[in-house]
Amino acid sequence: MLDFECPHCHKEFEIEGDNLPDFACDDVIWECPECDKETKIGWYAVIEER
């Protein structure tokens, strides 16, 4: 589960990883259940020092 704040109504939701695209360069359309506005979401890889 990932916490996500709708950029339109600012309500926070939990989004399952299954709802995200498979690759970092892709995105999906997410519809807010509160305000019914659509937002394009995706993810990106972050490199870290170990």
Rosetta constraint file for C-alpha pairs under 8 A:
AtomPair CA 1 CA 14 HARMONIC 5.82 0.50
AtomPair CA 1 CA 15 HARMONIC 5.48 0.50
AtomPair CA 1 CA 16 HARMONIC 4.56 0.50
AtomPair CA 1 CA 17 HARMONIC 6.23 0.50
AtomPair CA 2 CA 14 HARMONIC 5.30 0.50
AtomPair CA 2 CA 15 HARMONIC 5.06 0.50
AtomPair CA 2 CA 16 HARMONIC 6.19 0.50
AtomPair CA 2 CA 17 HARMONIC 7.13 0.50
AtomPair CA 3 CA 12 HARMONIC 6.72 0.50
AtomPair CA 3 CA 13 HARMONIC 5.76 0.50
AtomPair CA 3 CA 14 HARMONIC 4.63 0.50
AtomPair CA 3 CA 15 HARMONIC 6.30 0.50
AtomPair CA 4 CA 12 HARMONIC 5.57 0.50
AtomPair CA 4 CA 13 HARMONIC 5.25 0.50
AtomPair CA 4 CA 14 HARMONIC 6.05 0.50
AtomPair CA 4 CA 15 HARMONIC 6.69 0.50
AtomPair CA 5 CA 10 HARMONIC 5.50 0.50
AtomPair CA 5 CA 11 HARMONIC 5.54 0.50
AtomPair CA 5 CA 12 HARMONIC 4.19 0.50
AtomPair CA 5 CA 13 HARMONIC 6.12 0.50
AtomPair CA 6 CA 10 HARMONIC 4.81 0.50
AtomPair CA 6 CA 11 HARMONIC 5.61 0.50
AtomPair CA 6 CA 12 HARMONIC 6.33 0.50
AtomPair CA 6 CA 13 HARMONIC 7.56 0.50
AtomPair CA 6 CA 32 HARMONIC 6.80 0.50
AtomPair CA 7 CA 39 HARMONIC 7.91 0.50
AtomPair CA 8 CA 35 HARMONIC 7.60 0.50
AtomPair CA 8 CA 37 HARMONIC 7.28 0.50
AtomPair CA 9 CA 34 HARMONIC 7.64 0.50
AtomPair CA 9 CA 35 HARMONIC 6.45 0.50
AtomPair CA 11 CA 34 HARMONIC 7.78 0.50
AtomPair CA 15 CA 19 HARMONIC 6.81 0.50
AtomPair CA 16 CA 20 HARMONIC 7.46 0.50
AtomPair CA 19 CA 28 HARMONIC 8.00 0.50
AtomPair CA 20 CA 27 HARMONIC 7.32 0.50
AtomPair CA 20 CA 28 HARMONIC 6.71 0.50
AtomPair CA 20 CA 41 HARMONIC 7.51 0.50
AtomPair CA 20 CA 42 HARMONIC 6.20 0.50
AtomPair CA 20 CA 43 HARMONIC 7.49 0.50
AtomPair CA 21 CA 26 HARMONIC 5.90 0.50
AtomPair CA 21 CA 27 HARMONIC 5.69 0.50
AtomPair CA 21 CA 28 HARMONIC 6.25 0.50
AtomPair CA 21 CA 42 HARMONIC 6.42 0.50
AtomPair CA 21 CA 43 HARMONIC 7.80 0.50
AtomPair CA 22 CA 26 HARMONIC 7.35 0.50
AtomPair CA 24 CA 42 HARMONIC 6.75 0.50
AtomPair CA 24 CA 43 HARMONIC 5.35 0.50
AtomPair CA 24 CA 44 HARMONIC 4.89 0.50
AtomPair CA 24 CA 45 HARMONIC 6.59 0.50
AtomPair CA 25 CA 42 HARMONIC 7.78 0.50
AtomPair CA 25 CA 43 HARMONIC 7.81 0.50
AtomPair CA 25 CA 44 HARMONIC 7.39 0.50
AtomPair CA 26 CA 42 HARMONIC 6.46 0.50
AtomPair CA 27 CA 40 HARMONIC 6.38 0.50
AtomPair CA 27 CA 41 HARMONIC 5.47 0.50
AtomPair CA 27 CA 42 HARMONIC 4.45 0.50
AtomPair CA 27 CA 43 HARMONIC 7.62 0.50
AtomPair CA 28 CA 40 HARMONIC 5.59 0.50
AtomPair CA 28 CA 41 HARMONIC 5.52 0.50
AtomPair CA 28 CA 42 HARMONIC 6.40 0.50
AtomPair CA 29 CA 38 HARMONIC 6.28 0.50
AtomPair CA 29 CA 39 HARMONIC 5.62 0.50
AtomPair CA 29 CA 40 HARMONIC 4.50 0.50
AtomPair CA 29 CA 41 HARMONIC 6.23 0.50
AtomPair CA 30 CA 38 HARMONIC 5.54 0.50
AtomPair CA 30 CA 39 HARMONIC 5.28 0.50
AtomPair CA 30 CA 40 HARMONIC 6.12 0.50
AtomPair CA 30 CA 41 HARMONIC 6.62 0.50
AtomPair CA 31 CA 36 HARMONIC 5.72 0.50
AtomPair CA 31 CA 37 HARMONIC 5.62 0.50
AtomPair CA 31 CA 38 HARMONIC 4.37 0.50
AtomPair CA 31 CA 39 HARMONIC 6.37 0.50
AtomPair CA 32 CA 36 HARMONIC 4.87 0.50
AtomPair CA 32 CA 37 HARMONIC 5.62 0.50
AtomPair CA 32 CA 38 HARMONIC 6.39 0.50
AtomPair CA 32 CA 39 HARMONIC 7.78 0.50
